[in-house]
Amino acid sequence: MMRRDGVNSVLPAFNASMVLPPFVGDSPARRAEGSPYQASFCEVALRFGGTEARCAILRGLYTYRAELRASGFVHGFQWIDGSFSEDVEASRGRPPGDVDVVTFAYRPAHLQNPHDFNAWFRSNLHLFNPAALKARLHCEAFFIDMQKAPHLLVDDVRYWYGLFSHQRESLLWKGMVAIPLESNDDDALVLLG
């Protein structure tokens, strides 16, 4: 896939509906060609930056990712979506207001015990409150503990994939992006100013 500037990219161009396509190629059955598209934070900054409004959102996402990692959440990934991953400037005549984020992460070593994790979680709600994160960092963010019971994890994936893979108003099927937590985000920060 090529970005608008002609550089090879793992992220496809927006389709005629001005969203990431839910899959590339001629069939959604090819696992490697479907959403969520894997990308580094730097790739996301290159692809979705470009305006001051978008860069401010990306700086907020950078801070959120740094805070999660500082708390020990380094193994996992984030799905990003919402109007941020669409060409809303062209389709709706406005910049995105935030980025929707679901973090799927394994607990750090010091939080393996469920009691310890729950106590820590309650005392660190600033990392897990979607409304507060949206106000503070432009991230409407949600957290999924990858060490929960498998049937609960499957239900979370089903819910978030169903929600993120469609526009809320139109129900248009669309793609999203997956970013690993293990990433050198500092390179992207240079791009964001």
PyMOL commands that set and color helices and strands:
alter all, ss='L'
color gray80, all
select helices_A, chain A and resi 31-33+41-48+52-70+83-85+88-91+109-111+114-123+125-127+130-137+150-164+186-192
alter helices_A, ss='H'
color red, helices_A
select strands_A, chain A and resi 37-38+76-81+99-105+139-145+177-180
alter strands_A, ss='S'
color yellow, strands_A
deselect
rebuild
show_as cartoon
